[in-house]
Amino acid sequence: MRYAITWLAVVGWVLTGCATTDPGAAPAAASDKVPPALVGTTWRLVALDAAGMLQPTTSTAPITAQIINEGDLRLTGSAGCNNYQASLDLTAGGFVVGDVATTRKLCSDDSVMQQERSFVATLARAQTATVREGQLEILDAQGTTILVFAAAGSQ
């Protein structure tokens, strides 16, 4: 009887071990939240909300964005002069950007630095996004389009 209980305990332990998942594996739901049109695309900013109006961006210092899905979602790219990255939350149809971290290069062109500061501040207001006609439109809490990106190479 004693051996039977020990044997059942060992079998139960082995079966439980077989049923566990890899702790390093990304949850399946994380990739399900990312619309396929967003992943693997480099987006180039074409318009930025400045003083309540969408303004075209300077082509001398392109601003880009990519969504990286490596277990957690990240938004990364060039802010014009510096590189940036931030966490990204797409749950419940949102497009919420976490704190933005940037490198700290100094650009010689003040207009590029101003556009970069404006971009980072505007990105922090993002709440939802849509992909329409090859463009990624990012909207604020009021539903106003604040950033417009085009798929790089489609311009």
TIGU-377637 format. One record per residue (C-alpha): x negated, z, y negated; residue in three letters. Coordinates in steps of 0.2 Angstrom, whole numbers, padded with zeros to 4 digits, always signed. Example, Ala and Ser with C-alpha at 12.3 -4.5 7.8 and 13.67 -1.06 7.14 Angstrom:
BEGIN
-0062+0039+0022ALA-0068+0036+0005SER
//
This chain:
BEGIN
+0000+0000+0000MET-0014+0005-0012ARG-0022-0012-0009TYR-0006-0021-0012ALA-0004-0013-0029ILE-0022-0017-0034THR-0020-0035-0028TRP-0003-0037-0038LEU-0012-0030-0053ALA-0027-0042-0051VAL-0015-0057-0049VAL-0005-0052-0064GLY-0020-0050-0075TRP-0026-0067-0069VAL-0010-0076-0073LEU-0009-0067-0090THR-0026-0074-0094GLY-0021-0091-0089CYS-0006-0090-0100ALA-0015-0086-0116THR-0020-0099-0129THR-0036-0103-0137ASP-0038-0091-0152PRO-0048-0104-0161GLY-0035-0118-0159ALA-0024-0123-0174ALA-0006-0120-0172PRO+0004-0136-0168ALA+0016-0132-0182ALA+0002-0134-0195ALA-0001-0152-0192SER+0018-0155-0190ASP+0020-0150-0208LYS+0009-0164-0215VAL+0017-0180-0218PRO+0007-0194-0210PRO+0005-0204-0226ALA-0005-0189-0234LEU-0018-0186-0221VAL-0033-0198-0220GLY-0029-0206-0237THR-0040-0204-0253THR-0029-0203-0268TRP-0035-0208-0285ARG-0026-0200-0300LEU-0018-0213-0312VAL-0007-0202-0323ALA-0008-0184-0329LEU+0004-0173-0338ASP-0003-0169-0355ALA+0008-0160-0368ALA+0024-0165-0358GLY+0020-0183-0356MET+0012-0193-0342LEU-0004-0200-0349GLN-0016-0213-0340PRO-0033-0205-0334THR-0050-0212-0339THR-0057-0224-0327SER-0075-0218-0331THR-0073-0202-0321ALA-0061-0204-0307PRO-0051-0189-0301ILE-0048-0190-0282THR-0038-0180-0269ALA-0039-0179-0250GLN-0029-0167-0239ILE-0040-0160-0225ILE-0031-0153-0210ASN-0043-0143-0199GLU-0032-0129-0194GLY-0028-0124-0212ASP-0023-0136-0225LEU-0035-0140-0239ARG-0035-0151-0255LEU-0052-0157-0260THR-0059-0171-0271GLY-0067-0175-0287SER-0060-0168-0303ALA-0070-0181-0313GLY-0086-0172-0315CYS-0085-0158-0303ASN-0079-0157-0285ASN-0065-0145-0281TYR-0056-0138-0266GLN-0040-0127-0264ALA-0029-0121-0250SER-0013-0131-0248LEU+0004-0125-0243ASP+0017-0138-0237LEU+0030-0126-0229THR+0048-0129-0234ALA+0045-0146-0241GLY+0033-0138-0254GLY+0016-0144-0261PHE+0009-0127-0267VAL-0009-0127-0272VAL-0019-0111-0270GLY-0033-0105-0282ASP-0044-0120-0286VAL-0063-0118-0284ALA-0074-0131-0292THR-0093-0134-0293THR-0100-0130-0310ARG-0109-0146-0316LYS-0109-0149-0335LEU-0104-0167-0340CYS-0111-0174-0355SER-0095-0182-0360ASP-0083-0170-0368ASP-0067-0180-0364SER-0071-0180-0346VAL-0073-0161-0346MET-0057-0159-0356GLN-0048-0171-0343GLN-0055-0161-0329GLU-0049-0144-0336ARG-0032-0152-0339SER-0031-0158-0321PHE-0036-0141-0313VAL-0023-0132-0324ALA-0009-0145-0320THR-0013-0145-0302LEU-0010-0126-0302ALA+0008-0130-0307ARG+0012-0141-0292ALA+0027-0136-0282GLN+0033-0151-0273THR+0027-0169-0269ALA+0034-0186-0264THR+0025-0202-0257VAL+0034-0217-0264ARG+0028-0235-0265GLU+0010-0231-0261GLY+0010-0217-0274GLN+0009-0198-0272LEU+0019-0189-0286GLU+0017-0171-0288ILE+0031-0161-0297LEU+0032-0144-0305ASP+0045-0131-0302ALA+0057-0140-0314GLN+0056-0156-0304GLY+0045-0165-0318THR+0032-0177-0312THR+0015-0169-0317ILE+0002-0179-0307LEU+0003-0197-0301VAL-0010-0203-0288PHE-0012-0220-0280ALA-0020-0223-0263ALA-0038-0228-0267ALA-0040-0246-0265GLY-0022-0250-0269SER-0025-0251-0288GLN
//
